[in-house]
Amino acid sequence: MQPPRFGLCDRCANQRLVTTGRGSTFSMCLCHKTDPDWPKYPRMPVLQCPRFREAED
């Protein structure tokens, strides 16, 4: 099985992957913690985002 693709979020420092007990994986945006109006789970795939920060490997 291939890992899910979340677009720009896959390379973003603000992303955290959340896996449910049933095995589904969702992309959570940590920007929601400081801005409740920001979507916690954005629509996928994200193609552009003003809060994108390149993740360090």
mmCIF file of the N, C-alpha and C atoms, coordinates in Angstrom:
data_MODEL
# 
_entry.id   MODEL 
# 
loop_
_atom_site.group_PDB 
_atom_site.id 
_atom_site.type_symbol 
_atom_site.label_atom_id 
_atom_site.label_alt_id 
_atom_site.label_comp_id 
_atom_site.label_asym_id 
_atom_site.label_entity_id 
_atom_site.label_seq_id 
_atom_site.pdbx_PDB_ins_code 
_atom_site.Cartn_x 
_atom_site.Cartn_y 
_atom_site.Cartn_z 
_atom_site.occupancy 
_atom_site.B_iso_or_equiv 
_atom_site.pdbx_formal_charge 
_atom_site.auth_seq_id 
_atom_site.auth_comp_id 
_atom_site.auth_asym_id 
_atom_site.auth_atom_id 
_atom_site.pdbx_PDB_model_num 
ATOM 1   N N  . MET A 1 1  ? 0.833  -1.179 0.000  1.00 0.00 ? 1  MET A N  1 
ATOM 2   C CA . MET A 1 1  ? 0.000  0.000  0.000  1.00 0.00 ? 1  MET A CA 1 
ATOM 3   C C  . MET A 1 1  ? 0.882  1.248  0.000  1.00 0.00 ? 1  MET A C  1 
ATOM 4   N N  . GLN A 1 2  ? 0.532  2.226  -0.846 1.00 0.00 ? 2  GLN A N  1 
ATOM 5   C CA . GLN A 1 2  ? 1.299  3.470  -0.909 1.00 0.00 ? 2  GLN A CA 1 
ATOM 6   C C  . GLN A 1 2  ? 0.885  4.414  0.214  1.00 0.00 ? 2  GLN A C  1 
ATOM 7   N N  . PRO A 1 3  ? 1.828  5.228  0.714  1.00 0.00 ? 3  PRO A N  1 
ATOM 8   C CA . PRO A 1 3  ? 1.453  6.218  1.720  1.00 0.00 ? 3  PRO A CA 1 
ATOM 9   C C  . PRO A 1 3  ? 0.555  7.278  1.086  1.00 0.00 ? 3  PRO A C  1 
ATOM 10  N N  . PRO A 1 4  ? -0.329 7.905  1.871  1.00 0.00 ? 4  PRO A N  1 
ATOM 11  C CA . PRO A 1 4  ? -1.211 8.931  1.315  1.00 0.00 ? 4  PRO A CA 1 
ATOM 12  C C  . PRO A 1 4  ? -0.412 10.121 0.812  1.00 0.00 ? 4  PRO A C  1 
ATOM 13  N N  . ARG A 1 5  ? -0.954 10.810 -0.164 1.00 0.00 ? 5  ARG A N  1 
ATOM 14  C CA . ARG A 1 5  ? -0.334 12.017 -0.722 1.00 0.00 ? 5  ARG A CA 1 
ATOM 15  C C  . ARG A 1 5  ? -1.177 13.223 -0.309 1.00 0.00 ? 5  ARG A C  1 
ATOM 16  N N  . PHE A 1 6  ? -0.524 14.209 0.293  1.00 0.00 ? 6  PHE A N  1 
ATOM 17  C CA . PHE A 1 6  ? -1.236 15.377 0.782  1.00 0.00 ? 6  PHE A CA 1 
ATOM 18  C C  . PHE A 1 6  ? -0.775 16.665 0.104  1.00 0.00 ? 6  PHE A C  1 
ATOM 19  N N  . GLY A 1 7  ? -0.158 16.555 -1.054 1.00 0.00 ? 7  GLY A N  1 
ATOM 20  C CA . GLY A 1 7  ? 0.272  17.733 -1.797 1.00 0.00 ? 7  GLY A CA 1 
ATOM 21  C C  . GLY A 1 7  ? 1.391  18.474 -1.084 1.00 0.00 ? 7  GLY A C  1 
ATOM 22  N N  . LEU A 1 8  ? 1.261  19.781 -1.042 1.00 0.00 ? 8  LEU A N  1 
ATOM 23  C CA . LEU A 1 8  ? 2.276  20.646 -0.450 1.00 0.00 ? 8  LEU A CA 1 
ATOM 24  C C  . LEU A 1 8  ? 2.531  20.304 1.028  1.00 0.00 ? 8  LEU A C  1 
ATOM 25  N N  . CYS A 1 9  ? 1.510  19.840 1.705  1.00 0.00 ? 9  CYS A N  1 
ATOM 26  C CA . CYS A 1 9  ? 1.639  19.500 3.136  1.00 0.00 ? 9  CYS A CA 1 
ATOM 27  C C  . CYS A 1 9  ? 2.702  18.432 3.388  1.00 0.00 ? 9  CYS A C  1 
ATOM 28  N N  . ASP A 1 10 ? 2.945  17.573 2.406  1.00 0.00 ? 10 ASP A N  1 
ATOM 29  C CA . ASP A 1 10 ? 3.938  16.513 2.582  1.00 0.00 ? 10 ASP A CA 1 
ATOM 30  C C  . ASP A 1 10 ? 5.335  17.062 2.859  1.00 0.00 ? 10 ASP A C  1 
ATOM 31  N N  . ARG A 1 11 ? 5.588  18.306 2.465  1.00 0.00 ? 11 ARG A N  1 
ATOM 32  C CA . ARG A 1 11 ? 6.909  18.918 2.660  1.00 0.00 ? 11 ARG A CA 1 
ATOM 33  C C  . ARG A 1 11 ? 6.880  20.053 3.688  1.00 0.00 ? 11 ARG A C  1 
ATOM 34  N N  . CYS A 1 12 ? 5.756  20.209 4.398  1.00 0.00 ? 12 CYS A N  1 
ATOM 35  C CA . CYS A 1 12 ? 5.575  21.358 5.289  1.00 0.00 ? 12 CYS A CA 1 
ATOM 36  C C  . CYS A 1 12 ? 5.907  21.021 6.741  1.00 0.00 ? 12 CYS A C  1 
ATOM 37  N N  . ALA A 1 13 ? 6.577  21.953 7.404  1.00 0.00 ? 13 ALA A N  1 
ATOM 38  C CA . ALA A 1 13 ? 6.931  21.784 8.815  1.00 0.00 ? 13 ALA A CA 1 
ATOM 39  C C  . ALA A 1 13 ? 5.703  21.848 9.721  1.00 0.00 ? 13 ALA A C  1 
ATOM 40  N N  . ASN A 1 14 ? 4.595  22.391 9.222  1.00 0.00 ? 14 ASN A N  1 
ATOM 41  C CA . ASN A 1 14 ? 3.379  22.518 10.025 1.00 0.00 ? 14 ASN A CA 1 
ATOM 42  C C  . ASN A 1 14 ? 2.491  21.281 9.976  1.00 0.00 ? 14 ASN A C  1 
ATOM 43  N N  . GLN A 1 15 ? 2.876  20.269 9.239  1.00 0.00 ? 15 GLN A N  1 
ATOM 44  C CA . GLN A 1 15 ? 2.054  19.066 9.100  1.00 0.00 ? 15 GLN A CA 1 
ATOM 45  C C  . GLN A 1 15 ? 2.377  18.024 10.164 1.00 0.00 ? 15 GLN A C  1 
ATOM 46  N N  . ARG A 1 16 ? 1.338  17.395 10.688 1.00 0.00 ? 16 ARG A N  1 
ATOM 47  C CA . ARG A 1 16 ? 1.478  16.213 11.535 1.00 0.00 ? 16 ARG A CA 1 
ATOM 48  C C  . ARG A 1 16 ? 0.522  15.174 10.984 1.00 0.00 ? 16 ARG A C  1 
ATOM 49  N N  . LEU A 1 17 ? 1.005  13.960 10.780 1.00 0.00 ? 17 LEU A N  1 
ATOM 50  C CA . LEU A 1 17 ? 0.151  12.882 10.301 1.00 0.00 ? 17 LEU A CA 1 
ATOM 51  C C  . LEU A 1 17 ? -0.549 12.240 11.492 1.00 0.00 ? 17 LEU A C  1 
ATOM 52  N N  . VAL A 1 18 ? -1.845 12.047 11.347 1.00 0.00 ? 18 VAL A N  1 
ATOM 53  C CA . VAL A 1 18 ? -2.664 11.442 12.390 1.00 0.00 ? 18 VAL A CA 1 
ATOM 54  C C  . VAL A 1 18 ? -3.247 10.158 11.822 1.00 0.00 ? 18 VAL A C  1 
ATOM 55  N N  . THR A 1 19 ? -2.989 9.038  12.478 1.00 0.00 ? 19 THR A N  1 
ATOM 56  C CA . THR A 1 19 ? -3.511 7.748  12.029 1.00 0.00 ? 19 THR A CA 1 
ATOM 57  C C  . THR A 1 19 ? -4.544 7.259  13.034 1.00 0.00 ? 19 THR A C  1 
ATOM 58  N N  . THR A 1 20 ? -5.714 6.910  12.532 1.00 0.00 ? 20 THR A N  1 
ATOM 59  C CA . THR A 1 20 ? -6.795 6.434  13.390 1.00 0.00 ? 20 THR A CA 1 
ATOM 60  C C  . THR A 1 20 ? -6.583 4.967  13.750 1.00 0.00 ? 20 THR A C  1 
ATOM 61  N N  . GLY A 1 21 ? -7.360 4.491  14.678 1.00 0.00 ? 21 GLY A N  1 
ATOM 62  C CA . GLY A 1 21 ? -7.301 3.095  15.078 1.00 0.00 ? 21 GLY A CA 1 
ATOM 63  C C  . GLY A 1 21 ? -7.684 2.144  13.959 1.00 0.00 ? 21 GLY A C  1 
ATOM 64  N N  . ARG A 1 22 ? -8.424 2.647  12.976 1.00 0.00 ? 22 ARG A N  1 
ATOM 65  C CA . ARG A 1 22 ? -8.839 1.828  11.836 1.00 0.00 ? 22 ARG A CA 1 
ATOM 66  C C  . ARG A 1 22 ? -7.836 1.882  10.686 1.00 0.00 ? 22 ARG A C  1 
ATOM 67  N N  . GLY A 1 23 ? -6.774 2.675  10.854 1.00 0.00 ? 23 GLY A N  1 
ATOM 68  C CA . GLY A 1 23 ? -5.729 2.714  9.843  1.00 0.00 ? 23 GLY A CA 1 
ATOM 69  C C  . GLY A 1 23 ? -5.804 3.856  8.845  1.00 0.00 ? 23 GLY A C  1 
ATOM 70  N N  . SER A 1 24 ? -6.823 4.729  8.940  1.00 0.00 ? 24 SER A N  1 
ATOM 71  C CA . SER A 1 24 ? -6.896 5.894  8.053  1.00 0.00 ? 24 SER A CA 1 
ATOM 72  C C  . SER A 1 24 ? -5.877 6.929  8.506  1.00 0.00 ? 24 SER A C  1 
ATOM 73  N N  . THR A 1 25 ? -5.273 7.639  7.553  1.00 0.00 ? 25 THR A N  1 
ATOM 74  C CA . THR A 1 25 ? -4.284 8.663  7.874  1.00 0.00 ? 25 THR A CA 1 
ATOM 75  C C  . THR A 1 25 ? -4.772 10.013 7.387  1.00 0.00 ? 25 THR A C  1 
ATOM 76  N N  . PHE A 1 26 ? -4.672 11.022 8.255  1.00 0.00 ? 26 PHE A N  1 
ATOM 77  C CA . PHE A 1 26 ? -5.098 12.375 7.945  1.00 0.00 ? 26 PHE A CA 1 
ATOM 78  C C  . PHE A 1 26 ? -3.933 13.329 8.164  1.00 0.00 ? 26 PHE A C  1 
ATOM 79  N N  . SER A 1 27 ? -3.946 14.444 7.428  1.00 0.00 ? 27 SER A N  1 
ATOM 80  C CA . SER A 1 27 ? -2.921 15.471 7.548  1.00 0.00 ? 27 SER A CA 1 
ATOM 81  C C  . SER A 1 27 ? -3.474 16.605 8.401  1.00 0.00 ? 27 SER A C  1 
ATOM 82  N N  . MET A 1 28 ? -2.899 16.798 9.591  1.00 0.00 ? 28 MET A N  1 
ATOM 83  C CA . MET A 1 28 ? -3.328 17.869 10.478 1.00 0.00 ? 28 MET A CA 1 
ATOM 84  C C  . MET A 1 28 ? -2.366 19.050 10.346 1.00 0.00 ? 28 MET A C  1 
ATOM 85  N N  . CYS A 1 29 ? -2.924 20.251 10.261 1.00 0.00 ? 29 CYS A N  1 
ATOM 86  C CA . CYS A 1 29 ? -2.107 21.461 10.167 1.00 0.00 ? 29 CYS A CA 1 
ATOM 87  C C  . CYS A 1 29 ? -1.952 22.071 11.559 1.00 0.00 ? 29 CYS A C  1 
ATOM 88  N N  . LEU A 1 30 ? -0.712 22.216 12.004 1.00 0.00 ? 30 LEU A N  1 
ATOM 89  C CA . LEU A 1 30 ? -0.440 22.758 13.335 1.00 0.00 ? 30 LEU A CA 1 
ATOM 90  C C  . LEU A 1 30 ? -0.723 24.256 13.440 1.00 0.00 ? 30 LEU A C  1 
ATOM 91  N N  . CYS A 1 31 ? -0.926 24.933 12.318 1.00 0.00 ? 31 CYS A N  1 
ATOM 92  C CA . CYS A 1 31 ? -1.276 26.360 12.352 1.00 0.00 ? 31 CYS A CA 1 
ATOM 93  C C  . CYS A 1 31 ? -2.610 26.569 13.061 1.00 0.00 ? 31 CYS A C  1 
ATOM 94  N N  . HIS A 1 32 ? -3.433 25.540 13.085 1.00 0.00 ? 32 HIS A N  1 
ATOM 95  C CA . HIS A 1 32 ? -4.732 25.617 13.747 1.00 0.00 ? 32 HIS A CA 1 
ATOM 96  C C  . HIS A 1 32 ? -4.580 25.874 15.251 1.00 0.00 ? 32 HIS A C  1 
ATOM 97  N N  . LYS A 1 33 ? -3.476 25.454 15.834 1.00 0.00 ? 33 LYS A N  1 
ATOM 98  C CA . LYS A 1 33 ? -3.277 25.634 17.280 1.00 0.00 ? 33 LYS A CA 1 
ATOM 99  C C  . LYS A 1 33 ? -3.139 27.103 17.667 1.00 0.00 ? 33 LYS A C  1 
ATOM 100 N N  . THR A 1 34 ? -2.561 27.920 16.787 1.00 0.00 ? 34 THR A N  1 
ATOM 101 C CA . THR A 1 34 ? -2.392 29.343 17.080 1.00 0.00 ? 34 THR A CA 1 
ATOM 102 C C  . THR A 1 34 ? -3.456 30.200 16.424 1.00 0.00 ? 34 THR A C  1 
ATOM 103 N N  . ASP A 1 35 ? -4.178 29.653 15.446 1.00 0.00 ? 35 ASP A N  1 
ATOM 104 C CA . ASP A 1 35 ? -5.252 30.371 14.754 1.00 0.00 ? 35 ASP A CA 1 
ATOM 105 C C  . ASP A 1 35 ? -6.438 29.424 14.580 1.00 0.00 ? 35 ASP A C  1 
ATOM 106 N N  . PRO A 1 36 ? -7.414 29.472 15.503 1.00 0.00 ? 36 PRO A N  1 
ATOM 107 C CA . PRO A 1 36 ? -8.543 28.541 15.448 1.00 0.00 ? 36 PRO A CA 1 
ATOM 108 C C  . PRO A 1 36 ? -9.373 28.649 14.166 1.00 0.00 ? 36 PRO A C  1 
ATOM 109 N N  . ASP A 1 37 ? -9.257 29.765 13.444 1.00 0.00 ? 37 ASP A N  1 
ATOM 110 C CA . ASP A 1 37 ? -9.992 29.918 12.184 1.00 0.00 ? 37 ASP A CA 1 
ATOM 111 C C  . ASP A 1 37 ? -9.323 29.173 11.033 1.00 0.00 ? 37 ASP A C  1 
ATOM 112 N N  . TRP A 1 38 ? -8.067 28.782 11.228 1.00 0.00 ? 38 TRP A N  1 
ATOM 113 C CA . TRP A 1 38 ? -7.335 28.045 10.194 1.00 0.00 ? 38 TRP A CA 1 
ATOM 114 C C  . TRP A 1 38 ? -7.816 26.591 10.216 1.00 0.00 ? 38 TRP A C  1 
ATOM 115 N N  . PRO A 1 39 ? -8.005 25.959 9.058  1.00 0.00 ? 39 PRO A N  1 
ATOM 116 C CA . PRO A 1 39 ? -8.508 24.575 9.066  1.00 0.00 ? 39 PRO A CA 1 
ATOM 117 C C  . PRO A 1 39 ? -7.531 23.593 9.719  1.00 0.00 ? 39 PRO A C  1 
ATOM 118 N N  . LYS A 1 40 ? -8.056 22.803 10.629 1.00 0.00 ? 40 LYS A N  1 
ATOM 119 C CA . LYS A 1 40 ? -7.239 21.799 11.313 1.00 0.00 ? 40 LYS A CA 1 
ATOM 120 C C  . LYS A 1 40 ? -6.864 20.674 10.352 1.00 0.00 ? 40 LYS A C  1 
ATOM 121 N N  . TYR A 1 41 ? -7.820 20.273 9.537  1.00 0.00 ? 41 TYR A N  1 
ATOM 122 C CA . TYR A 1 41 ? -7.607 19.234 8.527  1.00 0.00 ? 41 TYR A CA 1 
ATOM 123 C C  . TYR A 1 41 ? -7.997 19.819 7.170  1.00 0.00 ? 41 TYR A C  1 
ATOM 124 N N  . PRO A 1 42 ? -7.048 20.442 6.450  1.00 0.00 ? 42 PRO A N  1 
ATOM 125 C CA . PRO A 1 42 ? -7.380 21.095 5.175  1.00 0.00 ? 42 PRO A CA 1 
ATOM 126 C C  . PRO A 1 42 ? -7.784 20.098 4.091  1.00 0.00 ? 42 PRO A C  1 
ATOM 127 N N  . ARG A 1 43 ? -8.512 20.600 3.101  1.00 0.00 ? 43 ARG A N  1 
ATOM 128 C CA . ARG A 1 43 ? -8.885 19.773 1.950  1.00 0.00 ? 43 ARG A CA 1 
ATOM 129 C C  . ARG A 1 43 ? -7.636 19.383 1.185  1.00 0.00 ? 43 ARG A C  1 
ATOM 130 N N  . MET A 1 44 ? -7.616 18.171 0.728  1.00 0.00 ? 44 MET A N  1 
ATOM 131 C CA . MET A 1 44 ? -6.457 17.638 0.012  1.00 0.00 ? 44 MET A CA 1 
ATOM 132 C C  . MET A 1 44 ? -6.766 17.454 -1.455 1.00 0.00 ? 44 MET A C  1 
ATOM 133 N N  . PRO A 1 45 ? -5.779 17.545 -2.312 1.00 0.00 ? 45 PRO A N  1 
ATOM 134 C CA . PRO A 1 45 ? -4.389 17.909 -2.016 1.00 0.00 ? 45 PRO A CA 1 
ATOM 135 C C  . PRO A 1 45 ? -4.236 19.424 -1.937 1.00 0.00 ? 45 PRO A C  1 
ATOM 136 N N  . VAL A 1 46 ? -3.384 19.896 -1.056 1.00 0.00 ? 46 VAL A N  1 
ATOM 137 C CA . VAL A 1 46 ? -3.086 21.321 -0.950 1.00 0.00 ? 46 VAL A CA 1 
ATOM 138 C C  . VAL A 1 46 ? -2.040 21.650 -2.011 1.00 0.00 ? 46 VAL A C  1 
ATOM 139 N N  . LEU A 1 47 ? -2.357 22.625 -2.870 1.00 0.00 ? 47 LEU A N  1 
ATOM 140 C CA . LEU A 1 47 ? -1.446 23.001 -3.953 1.00 0.00 ? 47 LEU A CA 1 
ATOM 141 C C  . LEU A 1 47 ? -0.696 24.293 -3.664 1.00 0.00 ? 47 LEU A C  1 
ATOM 142 N N  . GLN A 1 48 ? -1.293 25.159 -2.837 1.00 0.00 ? 48 GLN A N  1 
ATOM 143 C CA . GLN A 1 48 ? -0.606 26.377 -2.411 1.00 0.00 ? 48 GLN A CA 1 
ATOM 144 C C  . GLN A 1 48 ? -1.123 26.767 -1.034 1.00 0.00 ? 48 GLN A C  1 
ATOM 145 N N  . CYS A 1 49 ? -0.244 27.403 -0.247 1.00 0.00 ? 49 CYS A N  1 
ATOM 146 C CA . CYS A 1 49 ? -0.612 27.746 1.121  1.00 0.00 ? 49 CYS A CA 1 
ATOM 147 C C  . CYS A 1 49 ? 0.253  28.912 1.594  1.00 0.00 ? 49 CYS A C  1 
ATOM 148 N N  . PRO A 1 50 ? -0.365 29.973 2.128  1.00 0.00 ? 50 PRO A N  1 
ATOM 149 C CA . PRO A 1 50 ? 0.416  31.116 2.606  1.00 0.00 ? 50 PRO A CA 1 
ATOM 150 C C  . PRO A 1 50 ? 1.226  30.812 3.867  1.00 0.00 ? 50 PRO A C  1 
ATOM 151 N N  . ARG A 1 51 ? 0.921  29.721 4.540  1.00 0.00 ? 51 ARG A N  1 
ATOM 152 C CA . ARG A 1 51 ? 1.632  29.378 5.777  1.00 0.00 ? 51 ARG A CA 1 
ATOM 153 C C  . ARG A 1 51 ? 2.610  28.224 5.602  1.00 0.00 ? 51 ARG A C  1 
ATOM 154 N N  . PHE A 1 52 ? 2.889  27.889 4.371  1.00 0.00 ? 52 PHE A N  1 
ATOM 155 C CA . PHE A 1 52 ? 3.829  26.796 4.096  1.00 0.00 ? 52 PHE A CA 1 
ATOM 156 C C  . PHE A 1 52 ? 5.220  27.154 4.591  1.00 0.00 ? 52 PHE A C  1 
ATOM 157 N N  . ARG A 1 53 ? 5.847  26.215 5.308  1.00 0.00 ? 53 ARG A N  1 
ATOM 158 C CA . ARG A 1 53 ? 7.246  26.315 5.729  1.00 0.00 ? 53 ARG A CA 1 
ATOM 159 C C  . ARG A 1 53 ? 7.909  25.000 5.376  1.00 0.00 ? 53 ARG A C  1 
ATOM 160 N N  . GLU A 1 54 ? 8.975  25.070 4.611  1.00 0.00 ? 54 GLU A N  1 
ATOM 161 C CA . GLU A 1 54 ? 9.691  23.855 4.200  1.00 0.00 ? 54 GLU A CA 1 
ATOM 162 C C  . GLU A 1 54 ? 10.174 23.093 5.435  1.00 0.00 ? 54 GLU A C  1 
ATOM 163 N N  . ALA A 1 55 ? 9.849  21.821 5.505  1.00 0.00 ? 55 ALA A N  1 
ATOM 164 C CA . ALA A 1 55 ? 10.285 20.977 6.625  1.00 0.00 ? 55 ALA A CA 1 
ATOM 165 C C  . ALA A 1 55 ? 11.763 20.656 6.481  1.00 0.00 ? 55 ALA A C  1 
ATOM 166 N N  . GLU A 1 56 ? 12.449 20.609 7.613  1.00 0.00 ? 56 GLU A N  1 
ATOM 167 C CA . GLU A 1 56 ? 13.853 20.208 7.606  1.00 0.00 ? 56 GLU A CA 1 
ATOM 168 C C  . GLU A 1 56 ? 13.915 18.695 7.703  1.00 0.00 ? 56 GLU A C  1 
ATOM 169 N N  . ASP A 1 57 ? 14.774 18.088 6.929  1.00 0.00 ? 57 ASP A N  1 
ATOM 170 C CA . ASP A 1 57 ? 14.896 16.623 6.968  1.00 0.00 ? 57 ASP A CA 1 
ATOM 171 C C  . ASP A 1 57 ? 15.778 16.155 8.077  1.00 0.00 ? 57 ASP A C  1 
# 
